[in-house]
């Protein structure tokens, strides 16, 4: 059994708004153990909405729509759902009274076009909206369940958690949860991570997937079980294998940050760190200064317009001047042929460790690439 999300609104397709509703719905469905297989965004067009609904009904057991329940002409969800399920729209006096009461509480007169919101597909289960003016509804059809929620995030979230989740758990007898664990690997590209754990990505429960970011690869483990504890027991041996294979490249997990883990390890070892950077907008120093334990071990960072010499020279000079056990230098920029590249150096009591590489994407990502590469260099040194 699986679900599908359909979000409506031309503003989403035009890039004027970011779709946060789908992310919230996805997390909510994960917590009740309902798999989510598809997500579709449709503009404010009745015909395309009907088409999207029919496709969804042919492949998904539960469909949740958001948006298109307002009073204006371009709010097409009610009619599209009615057409897709072969029903007529039906007027509900009690819904109109609820809408009118909401406007009265606002101290604002209700417009005539708000009457449209009191129409829902015949036979649908109405869901009162006490935090807005758009009633929602559930259509139970021969192939599954179709739920329409408002597009306003606060209204959608309220109705989803207060009304829809209890309904789904009761109706579908949902008794499982889906738990995720995300491992962060720094300094190891997605292809190399994939080569190291390819066999682990073929399992069905838990499942393992990868996501690449500048200088960091996320490894997501997801397990479905009767309880959070049972799901974590499924995840644990897979996580152990990943850590064993990737070794020092694994830096943290879930909401842990690379800079936070570096500072914790420095504090544990009684070491202090200083930094200097060029072409990064101060991201390296900003992340270190903003992390917990920074005052104990971070002696501060310099943001320079250019380097006097190499990153190795800069790191050695900073270490001598600051008295820090470790000094980190980072540079992000472009070469004469306009290729993007970064250089990092870590001055240690044993000598200088360096790393350099090209990087892809927009030049503005250079700061993130450089900061992650620099922190990754420190992390591996501390582990080794």
C-alpha positions as CSV (number, residue, x, y, z in Angstrom):
1,X,0.0,0.0,0.0
2,X,1.4,3.4,-0.9
3,X,0.5,7.1,-1.2
4,X,0.9,9.9,-3.7
5,X,1.0,13.7,-3.3
6,X,-0.4,16.1,-5.8
7,X,0.3,19.8,-5.2
8,X,-1.5,22.4,-7.2
9,X,-0.7,26.0,-8.0
10,X,0.9,27.7,-11.0
11,X,3.1,29.7,-8.6
12,X,4.9,26.4,-7.8
13,X,5.6,25.7,-11.4
14,X,6.8,29.3,-11.9
15,X,9.2,29.0,-9.0
16,X,7.6,31.8,-7.1
17,X,6.9,29.6,-4.1
18,X,8.8,26.6,-2.7
19,X,6.7,23.5,-2.1
20,X,7.1,22.9,1.6
21,X,3.7,21.1,1.9
22,X,5.0,18.0,0.2
23,X,7.9,17.7,2.5
24,X,5.7,18.0,5.6
25,X,3.2,15.4,4.2
26,X,6.1,13.1,3.3
27,X,7.5,13.2,6.9
28,X,4.0,12.7,8.3
29,X,3.3,9.7,6.2
30,X,6.7,8.2,7.0
31,X,5.9,8.4,10.7
32,X,2.7,6.4,10.3
33,X,4.4,3.8,8.0
34,X,2.6,4.7,4.8
35,X,5.0,4.5,1.8
36,X,5.1,7.5,-0.5
37,X,5.9,6.6,-4.1
38,X,5.0,9.6,-6.2
39,X,4.8,13.4,-6.1
40,X,3.2,15.6,-8.8
41,X,2.8,19.3,-9.2
42,X,0.1,20.7,-11.4
43,X,-0.7,24.3,-12.4
44,X,-4.1,25.9,-12.0
45,X,-5.7,24.1,-14.9
46,X,-8.7,21.9,-14.5
47,X,-8.0,19.5,-17.4
48,X,-4.4,18.8,-16.4
49,X,-5.5,18.4,-12.8
50,X,-8.1,15.8,-13.8
51,X,-5.5,14.0,-15.9
52,X,-3.0,14.0,-12.9
53,X,-5.7,12.6,-10.6
54,X,-6.7,9.8,-13.0
55,X,-3.0,8.8,-13.3
56,X,-2.6,8.8,-9.6
57,X,-5.8,6.8,-9.0
58,X,-4.6,4.1,-11.4
59,X,-1.4,3.5,-9.4
60,X,-1.8,4.7,-5.8
61,X,-3.9,3.6,-2.9
62,X,-4.0,7.0,-1.1
63,X,-3.8,10.4,-2.9
64,X,-3.4,13.6,-1.0
65,X,-3.9,16.9,-2.8
66,X,-3.0,20.3,-1.5
67,X,-4.2,23.6,-2.9
68,X,-7.0,24.7,-5.2
69,X,-9.7,24.8,-2.5
70,X,-10.1,28.6,-2.4
71,X,-13.0,30.7,-3.7
72,X,-11.5,32.0,-6.9
73,X,-11.9,30.8,-10.5
74,X,-8.5,29.3,-10.7
75,X,-9.1,27.0,-7.6
76,X,-10.0,23.9,-9.6
77,X,-9.4,21.0,-7.2
78,X,-13.0,20.5,-6.1
79,X,-14.3,20.2,-9.6
80,X,-11.3,18.2,-10.9
81,X,-11.7,15.6,-8.1
82,X,-15.5,15.4,-8.8
83,X,-14.8,14.8,-12.5
84,X,-11.9,12.3,-11.9
85,X,-14.1,10.2,-9.6
86,X,-17.2,10.5,-11.7
87,X,-19.3,12.5,-9.3
88,X,-21.2,15.8,-9.2
89,X,-20.4,18.6,-6.9
90,X,-22.9,18.9,-4.0
91,X,-23.7,21.9,-1.9
92,X,-23.4,21.6,1.9
93,X,-25.2,24.2,4.0
94,X,-23.3,23.4,7.1
95,X,-20.0,24.1,5.3
96,X,-21.2,27.5,4.2
97,X,-22.2,28.2,7.8
98,X,-18.8,27.3,9.0
99,X,-17.2,29.5,6.4
100,X,-19.5,32.4,7.3
101,X,-18.6,31.9,11.0
102,X,-14.9,32.1,10.2
103,X,-15.4,35.4,8.4
104,X,-17.5,36.8,11.2
105,X,-14.7,35.9,13.7
106,X,-12.3,37.9,11.4
107,X,-14.7,40.8,11.5
108,X,-14.8,40.7,7.7
109,X,-17.8,40.3,5.4
110,X,-17.9,37.0,3.4
111,X,-17.9,37.4,-0.4
112,X,-20.4,35.7,-2.6
113,X,-17.7,33.6,-4.3
114,X,-16.9,32.0,-0.9
115,X,-20.1,30.0,-1.5
116,X,-18.1,27.9,-4.0
117,X,-16.1,26.4,-1.1
118,X,-19.3,24.8,0.3
119,X,-19.4,22.5,-2.7
120,X,-17.7,19.1,-2.5
121,X,-17.9,15.9,-4.5
122,X,-21.1,14.0,-3.9
123,X,-20.7,11.4,-1.1
124,X,-17.4,12.9,0.1
125,X,-16.6,13.1,3.8
126,X,-16.4,16.8,4.8
127,X,-13.6,18.0,7.0
128,X,-14.3,21.2,8.9
129,X,-11.4,23.7,8.8
130,X,-11.4,25.6,12.1
131,X,-8.2,27.5,11.2
132,X,-9.1,28.7,7.7
133,X,-11.9,29.2,5.3
134,X,-11.3,26.2,2.9
135,X,-13.2,23.1,4.0
136,X,-11.4,19.8,3.1
137,X,-12.8,16.5,2.2
138,X,-12.2,12.8,1.7
139,X,-13.5,10.8,-1.3
140,X,-13.5,7.0,-0.8
141,X,-13.7,5.5,-4.2
142,X,-13.5,2.0,-5.6
143,X,-9.7,2.1,-6.1
144,X,-8.7,3.8,-2.9
145,X,-8.8,7.1,-1.0
146,X,-8.5,10.7,-2.2
147,X,-8.0,13.4,0.3
148,X,-8.0,17.2,-0.6
149,X,-6.4,19.7,1.8
150,X,-5.8,23.4,1.6
151,X,-2.6,24.8,0.2
152,X,-2.0,27.3,3.0
153,X,0.8,25.4,5.0
154,X,-0.6,26.2,8.5
155,X,-4.1,25.0,7.5
156,X,-2.8,21.9,5.7
157,X,-0.5,20.9,8.6
158,X,-3.3,21.4,11.2
159,X,-5.8,19.3,9.2
160,X,-3.3,16.6,8.2
161,X,-2.2,15.9,11.8
162,X,-5.5,16.5,13.6
163,X,-7.9,14.9,11.1
164,X,-6.2,13.0,8.3
165,X,-3.7,11.0,10.2
166,X,-6.2,9.5,12.7
167,X,-8.5,8.7,9.7
168,X,-5.8,6.9,7.8
169,X,-4.5,5.0,10.8
170,X,-8.1,3.9,11.5
171,X,-9.2,3.2,7.9
172,X,-6.0,1.4,6.8
173,X,-5.1,-0.2,10.1
174,X,-1.6,1.3,10.0
175,X,0.5,-0.1,12.7
176,X,4.1,0.4,11.4
177,X,6.5,3.3,11.2
178,X,9.3,4.2,8.8
179,X,12.5,5.4,10.4
180,X,15.4,7.0,8.6
181,X,19.1,7.4,9.5
182,X,21.4,9.6,7.4
183,X,25.2,9.0,7.5
184,X,27.4,11.9,6.2
185,X,30.6,11.1,4.5
186,X,33.1,13.9,3.8
187,X,35.8,14.0,1.1
188,X,34.5,10.9,-0.7
189,X,32.4,11.4,-3.9
190,X,29.1,9.8,-4.6
191,X,30.6,7.4,-7.1
192,X,33.2,6.1,-4.7
193,X,30.7,5.7,-1.9
194,X,28.4,3.8,-4.3
195,X,31.3,1.5,-5.3
196,X,32.0,0.7,-1.6
197,X,28.4,0.0,-0.5
198,X,26.7,-1.0,-3.8
199,X,25.5,-4.4,-2.4
200,X,23.8,-2.7,0.6
201,X,21.7,-0.6,-1.8
202,X,19.9,-3.7,-3.2
203,X,18.0,-4.5,0.1
204,X,14.3,-3.9,0.5
205,X,14.1,-3.3,4.3
206,X,16.2,-1.4,5.2
207,X,16.7,0.5,1.9
208,X,19.9,2.5,1.3
209,X,20.2,5.5,-1.0
210,X,22.7,8.2,-1.8
211,X,22.5,12.0,-2.1
212,X,25.4,14.2,-3.2
213,X,26.3,17.7,-1.8
214,X,29.4,19.9,-2.2
215,X,32.1,17.8,-0.7
216,X,29.7,15.6,1.3
217,X,27.8,12.4,0.4
218,X,24.7,11.5,2.4
219,X,23.9,7.8,2.8
220,X,20.2,7.4,3.8
221,X,19.1,4.2,5.5
222,X,15.3,3.7,5.9
223,X,13.6,0.9,7.7
224,X,9.9,-0.1,8.2
225,X,8.9,-1.9,11.3
226,X,6.2,-2.2,14.0
227,X,8.0,0.3,16.3
228,X,10.7,2.9,16.2
229,X,12.9,0.6,18.3
230,X,12.4,-2.3,15.9
231,X,13.2,-0.1,12.9
232,X,16.4,1.1,14.6
233,X,17.5,-2.5,15.2
234,X,17.1,-3.2,11.4
235,X,19.2,0.0,10.7
236,X,22.0,-0.7,13.1
237,X,23.8,-3.5,11.4
238,X,23.6,-1.8,8.0
239,X,25.0,1.4,9.5
240,X,27.8,-0.6,11.1
241,X,28.8,-2.0,7.7
242,X,28.8,1.4,6.1
243,X,31.0,2.8,8.8
244,X,33.3,-0.1,8.6
245,X,33.7,0.3,4.8
246,X,34.0,4.0,4.7
247,X,36.2,4.4,7.8
248,X,37.5,7.9,8.5
249,X,35.3,9.4,5.7
250,X,32.2,9.0,7.9
251,X,32.0,12.2,10.0
252,X,28.5,12.4,11.5
253,X,24.9,11.4,11.2
254,X,21.4,12.9,11.0
255,X,21.5,16.5,12.5
256,X,25.1,16.3,13.6
257,X,27.3,18.8,11.7
258,X,30.9,18.3,10.4
259,X,32.1,21.4,12.2
260,X,30.5,20.3,15.5
261,X,32.1,16.9,15.3
262,X,35.5,18.4,14.5
263,X,35.3,20.8,17.5
264,X,34.1,18.0,19.8
265,X,37.1,15.8,18.8
266,X,39.5,18.8,19.3
267,X,38.1,19.3,22.8
268,X,38.4,15.7,23.6
269,X,42.1,15.7,22.5
270,X,42.9,19.1,24.1
271,X,43.9,20.7,20.8
272,X,43.1,24.2,19.5
273,X,42.5,25.3,15.9
274,X,42.8,28.5,13.9
275,X,41.8,29.2,10.3
276,X,42.5,31.5,7.4
277,X,40.5,31.5,4.1
278,X,40.2,33.3,0.8
279,X,37.3,33.2,-1.7
280,X,34.9,31.6,0.7
281,X,33.0,34.6,2.1
282,X,34.1,33.5,5.6
283,X,32.0,30.4,5.6
284,X,34.7,28.2,7.2
285,X,35.2,30.6,10.2
286,X,31.5,31.3,10.4
287,X,30.6,27.6,10.7
288,X,33.4,26.9,13.3
289,X,32.5,30.0,15.4
290,X,28.8,29.2,15.3
291,X,29.2,25.6,16.5
292,X,29.0,24.4,20.1
293,X,32.3,24.2,22.0
294,X,33.9,26.8,19.6
295,X,35.1,29.0,22.4
296,X,37.0,26.2,24.0
297,X,39.0,25.2,21.0
298,X,38.6,27.6,18.1
299,X,41.0,30.5,18.3
300,X,39.4,32.5,15.5
301,X,39.5,32.8,11.7
302,X,40.7,35.3,9.2
303,X,39.0,36.1,6.0
304,X,41.5,37.5,3.5
305,X,41.1,39.0,0.0
306,X,44.1,37.0,-1.2
307,X,46.8,34.6,0.0
308,X,50.4,35.6,0.4
309,X,52.0,32.5,-1.0
310,X,50.5,29.0,-1.0
311,X,47.9,27.6,1.4
312,X,50.7,25.6,3.0
313,X,52.6,28.8,3.7
314,X,49.5,30.4,5.1
315,X,48.7,27.5,7.4
316,X,52.3,27.3,8.7
317,X,52.4,31.0,9.3
318,X,49.1,31.0,11.1
319,X,50.1,28.1,13.3
320,X,53.3,29.8,14.4
321,X,51.6,33.1,15.0
322,X,48.4,31.9,16.8
323,X,50.0,29.2,18.9
324,X,47.3,26.7,17.9
325,X,48.2,23.1,17.6
326,X,46.4,23.0,14.2
327,X,46.1,25.8,11.6
328,X,43.8,25.4,8.6
329,X,44.0,27.4,5.3
330,X,41.3,27.2,2.6
331,X,41.1,28.8,-0.9
332,X,38.4,28.6,-3.5
333,X,38.6,30.3,-6.9
334,X,39.2,29.7,-10.6
335,X,42.4,29.2,-12.6
336,X,43.4,31.1,-15.8
337,X,41.3,28.8,-17.9
338,X,38.3,29.6,-15.7
339,X,38.2,26.1,-14.2
340,X,36.9,26.0,-10.6
341,X,39.2,24.6,-8.0
342,X,40.0,24.6,-4.3
343,X,43.1,24.2,-2.1
344,X,43.2,23.4,1.6
345,X,46.1,22.9,3.9
346,X,46.4,21.8,7.5
347,X,49.5,22.6,9.5
348,X,50.1,20.1,12.3
349,X,52.9,19.3,14.7
350,X,54.0,16.5,12.3
351,X,53.9,18.7,9.2
352,X,51.5,20.0,6.6
353,X,48.7,17.9,5.1
354,X,47.1,19.2,1.8
355,X,44.3,18.5,-0.5
356,X,43.3,20.2,-3.8
357,X,40.8,19.4,-6.5
358,X,38.5,20.9,-9.0
359,X,34.8,21.2,-8.3
360,X,31.7,21.5,-10.3
361,X,28.6,23.6,-10.2
362,X,28.1,27.3,-9.7
363,X,31.1,29.3,-8.5
364,X,29.1,30.4,-5.5
365,X,29.3,26.8,-4.3
366,X,33.0,27.2,-3.9
367,X,32.7,28.4,-0.3
368,X,30.8,25.3,0.7
369,X,33.1,23.0,-1.2
370,X,36.2,24.6,0.4
371,X,34.8,24.6,3.9
372,X,33.7,21.0,3.7
373,X,37.1,19.9,2.2
374,X,39.0,21.8,4.9
375,X,36.9,20.4,7.8
376,X,37.1,17.0,6.3
377,X,40.9,17.2,6.2
378,X,40.9,18.1,9.9
379,X,38.5,15.3,10.7
380,X,40.5,12.6,9.0
381,X,43.7,13.9,10.7
382,X,42.1,13.7,14.1
383,X,40.8,10.2,13.4
384,X,44.0,8.8,12.0
